Amino acid sequence: ASELTYRLDGILPGGAGLVTNENTYEVLTDLNLAVGNTDGGRYAILPDFAGYWVAAKALNPLPSDWPNWIELRRPELLARMLSQMDAQRQTVIFIVAKTDAFSLSRGFVLMTESDRYAVATYVRHNYMKIGETRFFELYR
């Protein structure tokens, strides 16, 4: 609790009054920068930022706010997600985290390419990178 000293007012949509640690604050601040790099266009955030969409002004264009290995465990669910992404590829910018959100309390751990992050891995291998920030890559 002593490390929860960074306020999310104005950082996370709907986050007024919430506090977090320095690492999470830095990543969420950088996420705002990545969203700003979409020039007001449609975007999706992959894979572990479901909380962003709770009070965001934009709507998530994907069928899941949290497209990770738990939510997409069944092959048909993963196939549906990838199909939806491919269908919107020309109109959506995919913001993909470089670091593992689960590990932020311990530091910045690079996200590995694995089934755990199948959606992020798919984007990295099949889409074109159009930009990046410290903690995110932008793809189309």
NURO-890439 format. One line per field, with one value per residue (C-alpha): residue in three letters; chain; x, z, y. Coordinates in Angstrom, 2 decimals, m for minus. Example, Ala and Ser with C-alpha at 12.3 -4.5 7.8 and 13.67 -1.06 7.14 Angstrom:
<sites>
rest <- [ALA / SER] $
kette <- [A / A] $
u <- [12.30 / 13.67] $
w <- [7.80 / 7.14] $
v <- [m4.50 / m1.06] $
</sites>
This chain:
<sites>
rest <- [ALA / SER / GLU / LEU / THR / TYR / ARG / LEU / ASP / GLY / ILE / LEU / PRO / GLY / GLY / ALA / GLY / LEU / VAL / THR / ASN / GLU / ASN / THR / TYR / GLU / VAL / LEU / THR / ASP / LEU / ASN / LEU / ALA / VAL / GLY / ASN / THR / ASP / GLY / GLY / ARG / TYR / ALA / ILE / LEU / PRO / ASP / PHE / ALA / GLY / TYR / TRP / VAL / ALA / ALA / LYS / ALA / LEU / ASN / PRO / LEU / PRO / SER / ASP / TRP / PRO / ASN / TRP / ILE / GLU / LEU / ARG / ARG / PRO / GLU / LEU / LEU / ALA / ARG / MET / LEU / SER / GLN / MET / ASP / ALA / GLN / ARG / GLN / THR / VAL / ILE / PHE / ILE / VAL / ALA / LYS / THR / ASP / ALA / PHE / SER / LEU / SER / ARG / GLY / PHE / VAL / LEU / MET / THR / GLU / SER / ASP / ARG / TYR / ALA / VAL / ALA / THR / TYR / VAL / ARG / HIS / ASN / TYR / MET / LYS / ILE / GLY / GLU / THR / ARG / PHE / PHE / GLU / LEU / TYR / ARG] $
kette <- [A / A / A / A / A / A / A / A / A / A / A / A / A / A / A / A / A / A / A / A / A / A / A / A / A / A / A / A / A / A / A / A / A / A / A / A / A / A / A / A / A / A / A / A / A / A / A / A / A / A / A / A / A / A / A / A / A / A / A / A / A / A / A / A / A / A / A / A / A / A / A / A / A / A / A / A / A / A / A / A / A / A / A / A / A / A / A / A / A / A / A / A / A / A / A / A / A / A / A / A / A / A / A / A / A / A / A / A / A / A / A / A / A / A / A / A / A / A / A / A / A / A / A / A / A / A / A / A / A / A / A / A / A / A / A / A / A / A / A / A] $
u <- [0.00 / 2.91 / 3.72 / 0.24 / 1.09 / 0.29 / m3.18 / m4.99 / m7.13 / m7.00 / m4.82 / m7.31 / m10.88 / m13.04 / m9.94 / m10.49 / m9.65 / m7.74 / m4.06 / m1.47 / 2.25 / 4.82 / 5.18 / 1.47 / 1.18 / 3.99 / 2.39 / m1.08 / 0.37 / 2.14 / m1.09 / m2.67 / 0.19 / m0.34 / m4.09 / m3.23 / m1.12 / m4.26 / m5.27 / m8.80 / m9.36 / m10.67 / m8.29 / m8.10 / m5.78 / m4.18 / m4.12 / m4.45 / m6.14 / m9.83 / m10.20 / m9.50 / m12.82 / m15.04 / m15.34 / m13.56 / m15.19 / m14.45 / m15.98 / m13.78 / m14.23 / m13.37 / m15.71 / m13.60 / m12.08 / m9.59 / m8.39 / m5.92 / m5.36 / m8.09 / m10.82 / m9.81 / m8.92 / m11.19 / m9.86 / m13.17 / m13.10 / m9.55 / m10.49 / m13.49 / m11.29 / m8.65 / m11.34 / m12.87 / m9.45 / m8.62 / m12.00 / m11.24 / m7.57 / m7.91 / m10.02 / m8.59 / m5.18 / m4.09 / m2.19 / m0.13 / 1.61 / 5.34 / 5.33 / 3.41 / 0.76 / 0.61 / 4.24 / 4.03 / 4.19 / 7.67 / 8.96 / 8.81 / 8.86 / 8.80 / 5.74 / 6.78 / 5.48 / 3.36 / m0.13 / m0.69 / m0.57 / m1.72 / m3.57 / m0.58 / 1.73 / m0.64 / m0.63 / 3.15 / 3.58 / 0.77 / 0.23 / 2.44 / 3.94 / 3.14 / 4.46 / 5.44 / 5.79 / 7.88 / 5.47 / 3.27 / 3.50 / 0.87 / m0.12 / m2.46] $
w <- [0.00 / 0.63 / m3.10 / m4.18 / m4.43 / m8.06 / m8.73 / m11.89 / m12.12 / m15.77 / m16.65 / m16.75 / m17.97 / m14.85 / m12.66 / m10.53 / m6.92 / m7.73 / m6.84 / m8.20 / m8.20 / m10.27 / m12.94 / m13.65 / m13.69 / m16.27 / m18.51 / m18.33 / m19.02 / m22.05 / m23.14 / m23.36 / m25.61 / m27.81 / m28.03 / m28.98 / m31.83 / m33.45 / m34.54 / m33.20 / m35.25 / m34.06 / m31.94 / m29.95 / m27.01 / m26.70 / m24.64 / m20.94 / m20.57 / m20.14 / m17.41 / m19.92 / m21.69 / m18.60 / m18.90 / m22.19 / m24.64 / m27.50 / m27.91 / m28.22 / m31.81 / m30.80 / m29.34 / m26.15 / m23.90 / m22.51 / m25.35 / m23.46 / m22.98 / m20.33 / m22.38 / m25.67 / m24.44 / m26.90 / m30.51 / m31.95 / m29.70 / m30.75 / m34.41 / m34.00 / m32.44 / m35.16 / m37.86 / m36.35 / m36.18 / m39.79 / m40.96 / m39.33 / m40.16 / m42.49 / m40.07 / m36.63 / m35.15 / m32.85 / m29.79 / m28.50 / m25.13 / m25.07 / m21.39 / m19.34 / m17.33 / m14.71 / m13.76 / m13.33 / m9.54 / m9.92 / m12.88 / m16.67 / m18.03 / m21.81 / m23.14 / m24.58 / m27.80 / m26.62 / m26.58 / m23.47 / m25.68 / m28.96 / m30.14 / m29.58 / m31.24 / m34.21 / m34.69 / m34.46 / m37.14 / m39.52 / m39.31 / m40.17 / m37.34 / m37.89 / m34.69 / m31.10 / m27.69 / m24.75 / m23.73 / m26.81 / m30.52 / m33.00 / m35.91 / m38.87] $
v <- [0.00 / 2.34 / 2.25 / 3.36 / 7.04 / 7.96 / 9.33 / 8.27 / 11.42 / 12.45 / 9.43 / 6.55 / 7.23 / 7.02 / 6.73 / 9.83 / 9.02 / 5.84 / 5.49 / 3.10 / 2.42 / 4.29 / 1.59 / 1.30 / 5.09 / 5.35 / 2.71 / 4.27 / 7.72 / 6.26 / 4.55 / 8.01 / 9.07 / 5.99 / 6.70 / 10.27 / 8.91 / 7.46 / 10.99 / 10.50 / 7.35 / 4.01 / 1.95 / m1.27 / m1.95 / m5.39 / m7.48 / m6.54 / m3.17 / m4.04 / m1.41 / 1.34 / 0.79 / 1.14 / 4.91 / 5.65 / 8.05 / 5.64 / 2.20 / m0.85 / m2.12 / m5.69 / m8.34 / m8.60 / m5.95 / m8.47 / m10.71 / m12.86 / m16.59 / m16.91 / m15.23 / m16.85 / m20.34 / m22.12 / m22.14 / m20.92 / m17.84 / m16.98 / m17.52 / m15.18 / m12.48 / m12.73 / m12.65 / m9.50 / m7.89 / m8.75 / m7.41 / m4.02 / m3.84 / m0.85 / 1.21 / 0.36 / 1.02 / m1.79 / m0.57 / m3.50 / m3.48 / m4.18 / m5.15 / m7.68 / m5.80 / m8.56 / m7.89 / m4.12 / m4.33 / m5.87 / m3.87 / m3.74 / m7.29 / m7.64 / m9.45 / m12.78 / m14.26 / m17.16 / m18.64 / m16.56 / m13.47 / m15.02 / m11.90 / m9.61 / m12.13 / m12.40 / m8.62 / m8.39 / m11.07 / m10.12 / m6.35 / m3.40 / m1.37 / 2.31 / 3.82 / 3.26 / 4.82 / 3.71 / 0.92 / 0.37 / m0.38 / 0.79 / m1.47 / m1.45] $
</sites>
